[in-house]
Amino acid sequence: MPSQTGQIAAPPDDTARPEPLLRVRGLCKYFPIHGKGLLQRVVGTVRAVDDVSFDLPPGEMLGLVGESGSGKTTLARTILRAIDPTAGEVWFRSNGRPVNLAALPPKRLKPLRTQMQMIFQDPFSSLNPRMTVGDIVGEPLVVHRLARGSELKRRVDDMLARVGLKPEHAGRYPHAFSGGQRQRIGIARALILEPSLVIADEPVSALDVSVQAQVINLLGELKEEFQLTCIFVAHDLSVVKHICDRVAVMYAGKIVEVAPSDELFDAPKHPYTRALISAVPYPDPDRPMQFALAGEIADPANLPPGCSFHPRCTECVKPCKATRPELIGLTQYRQIACHLYTQDRSV
């Protein structure tokens, strides 16, 4: 279960900062492992998301990075209640009042869907091939009974234009479009309700490199136009550096470092963060690769004692093997979970 100390992965309270749109506290998502046989008893647990906490101010784009299997997508889906959490709280500010999404029944959750939307990773499987583009983009308005008839068509055509498509594309089917165009359709569907919170789950990883920059620039422009608050899940750190205001680094279901984007890339603190950044390709053929992270990410069903990263860490100290580090504040806007930054390293 989540700990009660050192869990706030966000800047301390500051009267100059606006009230967070999203407050995540001690969020956990565990998946049971069932044994074989008739009874299929629970024999273990996968800790996909393990005691995650952070604040997200309005208008900020938070990058969520880490290796495959670190829990990024599970965290994103749990925040939106696409997956029910095992424990923890997700406080979302709706019409000026905080609401705990984690505790809401489905009937009370549905009206809030207009304020929270998701852009999916795969633009090929996330669009219904039997629906026209106009029907796909306009479906959220129909489901929530916000527009119909000529008003529905007007809003769909306007949104298609905003994402770089033409109104006449509304009558076509997804198979007639390229990957980049399909992702634009997915973005249009997510923004048609003008939500205050958008989670983009690796929105460019399935696209050709030649169109990734176009979609990234589009997201940046739409963020400013709609004043979006966004969680941007990604593998590509160069993309995160370009578009995100702040970055949270995840490892084995936990956040290990949070910092403003420029600070994180200029001076990464956590050994895992430094290893990730060293793997980013640099446009210099004479500069050797410096990536030195050995082994595989920790198994969330069988986490090592102490710090989950210590079997792969080249800077491991004695407490790392016995005690799990808590997320502590280094500065007003920077947090880290690492024994290298605690006072006592001899425990």
Backbone hydrogen bonds in HBPLUS format (Angstrom, degrees):
<---DONOR---> <-ACCEPTOR-->    atom                        ^
c    i                          cat <-CA-CA->   ^        H-A-AA   ^      H-
h    n   atom  resd res      DA  || num        DHA   H-A  angle D-A-AA Bond
n    s   type  num  typ     dist DA aas  dist angle  dist       angle   num
A0327-LEU N   A0006-GLY O   3.02 MM 321  5.14 124.4  2.34 155.2 151.7     1
A0009-ALA N   A0053-SER O   2.94 MM  44  5.25 134.5  2.15 102.9 115.6     2
A0017-ARG N   A0014-ASP O   2.97 MM   3  5.45 153.5  2.04 114.3 122.3     3
A0021-LEU N   A0056-LEU O   2.93 MM  35  5.93 139.1  2.10 143.0 148.6     4
A0093-ARG N   A0021-LEU O   2.87 MM  72  5.06 164.7  1.90 150.0 151.6     5
A0022-LEU N   A0056-LEU O   3.27 MM  34  5.06 157.6  2.32 137.6 142.9     6
A0056-LEU N   A0022-LEU O   2.85 MM  34  5.06 150.2  1.93 156.2 157.4     7
A0023-ARG N   A0091-TRP O   2.77 MM  68  4.88 156.4  1.83 145.0 152.2     8
A0091-TRP N   A0023-ARG O   2.72 MM  68  4.88 158.6  1.76 161.0 155.9     9
A0024-VAL N   A0054-PHE O   2.85 MM  30  5.24 176.8  1.85 170.9 169.9    10
A0054-PHE N   A0024-VAL O   2.97 MM  30  5.24 141.8  2.12 127.6 136.8    11
A0025-ARG N   A0089-GLU O   2.93 MM  64  5.11 170.7  1.94 147.6 149.4    12
A0089-GLU N   A0025-ARG O   2.88 MM  64  5.11 159.9  1.92 148.1 154.8    13
A0027-LEU N   A0052-VAL O   2.88 MM  25  4.93 156.6  1.93 144.2 136.4    14
A0052-VAL N   A0027-LEU O   3.00 MM  25  4.93 164.8  2.02 130.3 133.6    15
A0028-CYS N   A0087-ALA O   2.90 MM  59  5.04 159.2  1.95 141.9 137.0    16
A0086-THR N   A0028-CYS O   2.79 MM  58  5.40 154.0  1.86 141.7 147.0    17
A0087-ALA N   A0028-CYS O   3.38 MM  59  5.04 157.1  2.44 125.0 124.7    18
A0029-LYS N   A0049-VAL O   2.81 MM  20  4.86 158.5  1.85 132.7 133.6    19
A0049-VAL N   A0029-LYS O   3.24 MM  20  4.86 161.1  2.27 134.2 136.7    20
A0031-PHE N   A0046-VAL O   2.89 MM  15  4.95 157.6  1.94 138.8 145.0    21
A0046-VAL N   A0031-PHE O   2.76 MM  15  4.95 168.6  1.77 149.2 153.3    22
A0033-ILE N   A0044-GLY O   2.86 MM  11  4.88 157.4  1.91 136.2 130.9    23
A0043-VAL N   A0033-ILE O   2.71 MM  10  5.68 158.2  1.76 164.4 172.2    24
A0035-GLY N   A0041-ARG O   2.70 MM   6  5.41 165.8  1.71 160.2 163.7    25
A0047-ARG N   A0300-PRO O   2.95 MM 253  5.06 176.1  1.96 125.7 124.4    26
A0050-ASP N   A0253-GLY O   2.85 MM 203  5.13 178.0  1.85 133.4 132.7    27
A0060-GLU N   A0057-PRO O   3.39 MM   3  5.89 155.4  2.46 134.6 133.2    28
A0230-CYS N   A0060-GLU O   2.95 MM 170  6.35 161.2  1.99 147.7 153.8    29
A0245-ASP N   A0061-MET O   2.88 MM 184  5.40 148.0  1.98 142.7 153.1    30
A0246-ARG N   A0061-MET O   3.37 MM 185  6.66 161.5  2.41 150.1 151.9    31
A0062-LEU N   A0230-CYS O   2.82 MM 168  6.24 157.5  1.87 162.3 160.9    32
A0232-PHE N   A0062-LEU O   2.75 MM 170  5.94 163.4  1.78 149.5 155.4    33
A0063-GLY N   A0246-ARG O   2.72 MM 183  6.09 168.6  1.73 158.5 158.5    34
A0248-ALA N   A0063-GLY O   2.73 MM 185  6.03 164.1  1.75 166.0 169.0    35
A0064-LEU N   A0232-PHE O   2.85 MM 168  5.94 160.0  1.89 143.2 143.0    36
A0234-ALA N   A0064-LEU O   3.11 MM 170  6.31 162.7  2.14 159.1 158.2    37
A0065-VAL N   A0248-ALA O   3.04 MM 183  6.42 162.7  2.07 160.2 165.9    38
A0250-MET N   A0065-VAL O   2.83 MM 185  6.07 171.5  1.83 165.1 167.2    39
A0070-SER N   A0067-GLU O   3.14 MM   3  5.60 145.0  2.27 139.5 136.2    40
A0253-GLY N   A0070-SER O   2.82 MM 183  5.37 148.1  1.92 133.9 137.8    41
A0075-LEU N   A0071-GLY O   2.94 MM   4  5.99 155.5  2.00 146.4 153.0    42
A0076-ALA N   A0072-LYS O   3.00 MM   4  6.31 161.0  2.04 150.7 155.8    43
A0077-ARG N   A0073-THR O   2.93 MM   4  6.16 165.6  1.95 154.8 157.9    44
A0078-THR N   A0074-THR O   2.90 MM   4  5.98 147.5  2.01 143.6 152.9    45
A0079-ILE N   A0075-LEU O   2.98 MM   4  6.17 154.5  2.04 151.4 157.4    46
A0080-LEU N   A0076-ALA O   3.33 MM   4  6.63 155.4  2.40 144.1 149.5    47
A0082-ALA N   A0077-ARG O   2.86 MM   5  5.05 144.7  1.98 160.9 160.0    48
A0083-ILE N   A0077-ARG O   3.28 MM   6  5.69 144.7  2.42 120.5 117.3    49
A0081-ARG N   A0078-THR O   3.09 MM   3  4.82 153.6  2.17  97.7 105.7    50
A0101-LEU N   A0090-VAL O   2.73 MM  11  5.35 147.1  1.84 169.8 158.4    51
A0092-PHE N   A0099-VAL O   2.78 MM   7  5.20 166.2  1.80 150.0 149.1    52
A0099-VAL N   A0092-PHE O   2.80 MM   7  5.20 149.0  1.89 131.8 141.5    53
A0094-SER N   A0097-ARG O   2.85 MM   3  5.28 155.7  1.91 148.6 141.1    54
A0097-ARG N   A0094-SER O   3.00 MM   3  5.28 168.3  2.02 115.5 118.5    55
A0103-ALA N   A0100-ASN O   3.16 MM   3  5.72 153.6  2.23 113.4 120.3    56
A0104-LEU N   A0101-LEU O   3.36 MM   3  5.36 159.9  2.40 102.9 108.6    57
A0108-ARG N   A0105-PRO O   3.08 MM   3  5.61 127.7  2.36 115.0 127.1    58
A0109-LEU N   A0105-PRO O   3.05 MM   4  6.21 134.3  2.27 147.7 160.4    59
A0109-LEU N   A0106-PRO O   3.13 MM   3  4.90 129.9  2.39  91.0 105.1    60
A0110-LYS N   A0106-PRO O   3.10 MM   4  6.23 147.0  2.21 153.6 157.9    61
A0112-LEU N   A0109-LEU O   3.02 MM   3  5.48 134.6  2.23 112.1 124.6    62
A0113-ARG N   A0110-LYS O   2.99 MM   3  5.33 155.7  2.05 112.4 120.1    63
A0115-GLN N   A0112-LEU O   2.93 MM   3  5.48 153.0  2.00 115.3 123.4    64
A0116-MET N   A0113-ARG O   3.29 MM   3  5.10 155.0  2.36  97.7 104.9    65
A0196-SER N   A0115-GLN O   3.11 MM  81  5.30 135.0  2.32 115.1 122.9    66
A0197-LEU N   A0115-GLN O   3.07 MM  82  6.27 156.4  2.13 154.8 162.1    67
A0117-GLN N   A0197-LEU O   3.03 MM  80  6.53 156.4  2.09 154.7 161.9    68
A0199-ILE N   A0117-GLN O   2.98 MM  82  6.48 155.2  2.05 150.4 157.8    69
A0119-ILE N   A0199-ILE O   2.86 MM  80  6.21 160.3  1.90 148.1 153.0    70
A0201-ASP N   A0119-ILE O   2.90 MM  82  6.08 163.3  1.93 170.6 169.9    71
A0126-SER N   A0122-ASP O   3.21 MM   4  6.06 142.6  2.36 147.8 157.1    72
A0131-MET N   A0128-ASN O   3.18 MM   3  5.60 169.1  2.19 117.4 120.0    73
A0136-ILE N   A0132-THR O   2.93 MM   4  6.23 155.8  1.99 152.4 159.7    74
A0133-VAL N   A0172-ARG O   2.81 MM  39  5.91 152.5  1.89 169.9 175.7    75
A0137-VAL N   A0133-VAL O   2.95 MM   4  6.13 172.4  1.96 157.2 158.3    76
A0134-GLY N   A0170-ALA O   2.79 MM  36  4.11 156.2  1.85 130.5 123.9    77
A0138-GLY N   A0134-GLY O   2.97 MM   4  5.91 152.1  2.05 139.1 147.7    78
A0139-GLU N   A0135-ASP O   2.89 MM   4  5.64 122.4  2.23 136.6 147.4    79
A0141-LEU N   A0138-GLY O   3.04 MM   3  5.45 123.8  2.37 111.0 124.7    80
A0142-VAL N   A0138-GLY O   3.16 MM   4  6.48 150.0  2.25 150.3 159.4    81
A0142-VAL N   A0139-GLU O   3.03 MM   3  5.01 117.9  2.43  97.0 112.8    82
A0143-VAL N   A0139-GLU O   2.84 MM   4  6.05 168.0  1.85 166.2 168.5    83
A0144-HIS N   A0140-PRO O   3.11 MM   4  6.16 159.1  2.16 142.3 147.3    84
A0146-LEU N   A0141-LEU O   2.83 MM   5  5.01 166.8  1.84 151.5 155.1    85
A0145-ARG N   A0142-VAL O   3.09 MM   3  4.85 157.4  2.14  99.5 106.1    86
A0152-LEU N   A0148-ARG O   3.39 MM   4  4.53 155.2  2.46  95.6  98.7    87
A0153-LYS N   A0149-GLY O   3.16 MM   4  6.51 161.0  2.20 150.6 155.5    88
A0154-ARG N   A0150-SER O   2.91 MM   4  6.08 157.6  1.96 146.2 152.7    89
A0155-ARG N   A0151-GLU O   3.06 MM   4  6.23 161.3  2.10 147.6 151.6    90
A0156-VAL N   A0152-LEU O   3.00 MM   4  6.18 156.4  2.05 150.2 157.0    91
A0157-ASP N   A0153-LYS O   2.89 MM   4  6.05 170.0  1.90 154.3 157.1    92
A0158-ASP N   A0154-ARG O   2.97 MM   4  6.10 155.8  2.03 144.3 151.4    93
A0159-MET N   A0155-ARG O   3.01 MM   4  6.14 156.4  2.07 142.1 148.0    94
A0160-LEU N   A0156-VAL O   2.92 MM   4  6.16 158.5  1.97 154.1 160.0    95
A0161-ALA N   A0157-ASP O   3.10 MM   4  6.30 155.7  2.16 144.1 150.2    96
A0162-ARG N   A0158-ASP O   3.08 MM   4  6.36 146.8  2.19 141.1 150.2    97
A0163-VAL N   A0159-MET O   3.20 MM   4  6.51 139.6  2.37 145.3 154.3    98
A0165-LEU N   A0160-LEU O   2.82 MM   5  5.02 158.8  1.86 155.8 149.1    99
A0164-GLY N   A0161-ALA O   3.18 MM   3  5.17 163.3  2.21 104.8 108.4   100
A0169-HIS N   A0166-LYS O   2.90 MM   3  5.45 157.3  1.95 116.8 124.4   101
A0170-ALA N   A0167-PRO O   3.06 MM   3  5.70 166.7  2.08 118.5 122.9   102
A0172-ARG N   A0169-HIS O   3.09 MM   3  5.47 165.9  2.11 115.9 120.3   103
A0176-ALA N   A0173-TYR O   3.03 MM   3  5.88 164.9  2.05 128.9 133.5   104
A0177-PHE N   A0174-PRO O   3.05 MM   3  5.67 163.8  2.08 126.4 127.3   105
A0182-ARG N   A0178-SER O   2.88 MM   4  6.12 153.3  1.95 150.9 158.8   106
A0183-GLN N   A0179-GLY O   3.01 MM   4  6.28 152.1  2.09 146.8 153.9   107
A0184-ARG N   A0180-GLY O   3.10 MM   4  6.38 144.4  2.23 138.2 147.8   108
A0185-ILE N   A0181-GLN O   3.02 MM   4  6.38 144.0  2.15 141.8 151.5   109
A0186-GLY N   A0182-ARG O   2.97 MM   4  6.36 153.5  2.04 146.4 153.4   110
A0187-ILE N   A0183-GLN O   2.88 MM   4  6.17 149.6  1.98 145.1 153.4   111
A0188-ALA N   A0184-ARG O   2.88 MM   4  6.12 156.2  1.94 144.8 151.3   112
A0189-ARG N   A0185-ILE O   2.94 MM   4  6.22 155.4  2.00 149.7 156.2   113
A0190-ALA N   A0186-GLY O   3.08 MM   4  6.31 151.3  2.17 140.8 148.2   114
A0191-LEU N   A0187-ILE O   3.01 MM   4  6.22 145.0  2.13 147.7 157.0   115
A0192-ILE N   A0188-ALA O   3.00 MM   4  5.88 123.9  2.33 146.0 157.1   116
A0194-GLU N   A0191-LEU O   2.85 MM   3  5.00 159.7  1.89 112.4 118.9   117
A0229-THR N   A0196-SER O   3.19 MM  33  6.03 144.8  2.32 138.4 148.8   118
A0198-VAL N   A0229-THR O   2.93 MM  31  6.34 157.1  1.98 159.1 166.5   119
A0231-ILE N   A0198-VAL O   3.02 MM  33  6.55 150.1  2.11 149.6 158.8   120
A0200-ALA N   A0231-ILE O   2.87 MM  31  6.20 156.6  1.93 159.4 167.3   121
A0233-VAL N   A0200-ALA O   2.83 MM  33  6.02 162.2  1.87 162.8 168.9   122
A0202-GLU N   A0233-VAL O   2.81 MM  31  5.10 137.2  2.00 125.1 134.0   123
A0205-SER N   A0202-GLU O   3.42 MM   3  5.59 158.8  2.46 107.4 113.1   124
A0207-LEU N   A0204-VAL O   3.15 MM   3  5.29 164.6  2.17 110.9 114.8   125
A0211-VAL N   A0208-ASP O   3.04 MM   3  5.64 150.8  2.13 114.7 122.2   126
A0212-GLN N   A0208-ASP O   3.13 MM   4  6.31 128.5  2.40 147.0 161.4   127
A0215-VAL N   A0211-VAL O   3.18 MM   4  6.50 161.4  2.22 155.0 158.6   128
A0216-ILE N   A0212-GLN O   2.92 MM   4  6.15 161.4  1.95 156.0 161.8   129
A0217-ASN N   A0213-ALA O   2.92 MM   4  6.04 164.7  1.94 148.3 152.4   130
A0218-LEU N   A0214-GLN O   2.96 MM   4  6.15 150.1  2.06 141.1 149.9   131
A0219-LEU N   A0215-VAL O   2.93 MM   4  6.21 156.8  1.99 149.0 154.4   132
A0220-GLY N   A0216-ILE O   3.02 MM   4  6.33 153.9  2.09 148.0 155.3   133
A0221-GLU N   A0217-ASN O   2.98 MM   4  6.24 155.4  2.04 147.8 154.0   134
A0222-LEU N   A0218-LEU O   2.88 MM   4  6.12 162.2  1.91 155.0 160.0   135
A0223-LYS N   A0219-LEU O   2.88 MM   4  5.99 147.5  1.99 143.1 152.0   136
A0224-GLU N   A0220-GLY O   3.31 MM   4  6.56 155.7  2.37 142.1 146.7   137
A0225-GLU N   A0221-GLU O   2.95 MM   4  6.21 159.0  2.00 147.3 154.0   138
A0226-PHE N   A0222-LEU O   2.84 MM   4  5.82 168.0  1.86 151.2 153.7   139
A0227-GLN N   A0223-LYS O   2.87 MM   4  5.40 113.2  2.32 130.0 143.9   140
A0228-LEU N   A0223-LYS O   3.01 MM   5  4.80 147.3  2.12 128.7 137.9   141
A0239-VAL N   A0236-ASP O   3.22 MM   3  5.52 130.8  2.48 102.6 114.0   142
A0240-VAL N   A0236-ASP O   3.27 MM   4  6.64 158.5  2.32 145.9 151.8   143
A0241-LYS N   A0237-LEU O   2.90 MM   4  6.08 160.3  1.94 149.2 153.9   144
A0242-HIS N   A0238-SER O   3.27 MM   4  6.35 143.0  2.41 131.4 140.1   145
A0242-HIS N   A0239-VAL O   3.10 MM   3  5.14 122.6  2.45  94.9 109.4   146
A0243-ILE N   A0239-VAL O   3.13 MM   4  6.37 148.5  2.24 151.9 159.4   147
A0244-CYS N   A0240-VAL O   2.92 MM   4  5.36 163.8  1.95 150.5 153.9   148
A0261-SER N   A0245-ASP O   3.00 MM  16  5.51 173.8  2.01 125.3 126.3   149
A0247-VAL N   A0259-ALA O   2.89 MM  12  5.65 169.2  1.90 162.0 164.0   150
A0259-ALA N   A0247-VAL O   3.06 MM  12  5.65 155.4  2.12 153.2 161.0   151
A0249-VAL N   A0257-GLU O   2.82 MM   8  5.26 167.4  1.83 161.5 165.5   152
A0256-VAL N   A0249-VAL O   2.81 MM   7  5.77 160.5  1.85 161.3 168.0   153
A0251-TYR N   A0254-LYS O   2.79 MM   3  5.44 158.9  1.83 159.1 165.6   154
A0254-LYS N   A0251-TYR O   3.09 MM   3  5.44 165.4  2.11 116.1 120.8   155
A0337-ALA N   A0256-VAL O   2.85 MM  81  4.81 154.2  1.92 141.3 136.6   156
A0258-VAL N   A0335-GLN O   2.97 MM  77  5.14 162.3  2.00 139.6 140.0   157
A0335-GLN N   A0258-VAL O   2.95 MM  77  5.14 159.3  2.00 143.0 149.6   158
A0264-LEU N   A0260-PRO O   2.95 MM   4  6.11 162.9  1.98 164.0 169.6   159
A0265-PHE N   A0261-SER O   3.14 MM   4  6.35 164.6  2.17 156.8 159.5   160
A0266-ASP N   A0262-ASP O   2.95 MM   4  5.96 149.7  2.04 145.8 154.8   161
A0267-ALA N   A0263-GLU O   2.89 MM   4  5.75 156.8  1.95 146.0 151.7   162
A0273-THR N   A0270-HIS O   3.01 MM   3  5.17 114.1  2.46 102.3 118.1   163
A0274-ARG N   A0270-HIS O   2.98 MM   4  6.33 160.8  2.02 160.1 165.9   164
A0275-ALA N   A0271-PRO O   3.03 MM   4  6.23 150.8  2.11 140.9 148.5   165
A0276-LEU N   A0272-TYR O   2.98 MM   4  6.29 157.5  2.03 151.2 156.8   166
A0277-ILE N   A0273-THR O   2.99 MM   4  6.22 166.4  2.01 155.5 158.6   167
A0278-SER N   A0274-ARG O   2.96 MM   4  6.07 147.7  2.06 142.1 151.1   168
A0279-ALA N   A0276-LEU O   3.10 MM   3  5.34 145.1  2.22 101.7 112.0   169
A0280-VAL N   A0277-ILE O   3.15 MM   3  5.41 162.7  2.18 108.6 114.0   170
A0284-ASP N   A0282-TYR O   2.63 MM   2  5.61 141.8  1.77 111.1  98.4   171
A0287-ARG N   A0284-ASP O   3.08 MM   3  5.48 162.2  2.11 114.6 120.3   172
A0302-ASN N   A0299-ASP O   2.91 MM   3  5.26 157.3  1.97 113.8 121.3   173
A0307-CYS N   A0320-CYS O   2.78 MM  13  5.19 157.0  1.83 147.4 155.4   174
A0310-HIS N   A0307-CYS O   3.15 MM   3  5.48 160.3  2.20 111.7 117.6   175
A0312-ARG N   A0309-PHE O   3.03 MM   3  5.79 154.0  2.10 127.2 134.3   176
A0313-CYS N   A0310-HIS O   3.28 MM   3  4.88 148.2  2.39  94.9 104.1   177
A0320-CYS N   A0317-VAL O   3.01 MM   3  5.61 140.4  2.17 117.5 128.5   178
A0321-LYS N   A0318-LYS O   3.36 MM   3  6.14 153.1  2.44 121.2 125.2   179
A0322-ALA N   A0319-PRO O   3.05 MM   3  5.35 156.2  2.10 111.2 118.7   180
A0323-THR N   A0319-PRO O   2.86 MM   4  5.59 171.3  1.87 169.5 168.2   181
A0328-ILE N   A0336-ILE O   2.86 MM   8  5.50 170.6  1.87 145.7 143.1   182
A0336-ILE N   A0328-ILE O   2.86 MM   8  5.50 152.0  1.94 152.4 161.2   183
A0330-LEU N   A0334-ARG O   2.81 MM   4  5.56 151.2  1.89 141.0 150.7   184
A0331-THR N   A0334-ARG O   3.38 MM   3  5.08 163.2  2.41 129.0 133.5   185
A0334-ARG N   A0331-THR O   3.46 MM   3  5.08 172.2  2.47  98.7 101.0   186
A0341-TYR N   A0338-CYS O   3.19 MM   3  5.95 166.1  2.21 117.3 121.6   187
A0342-THR N   A0339-HIS O   3.21 MM   3  5.13 170.9  2.22 107.5 107.6   188
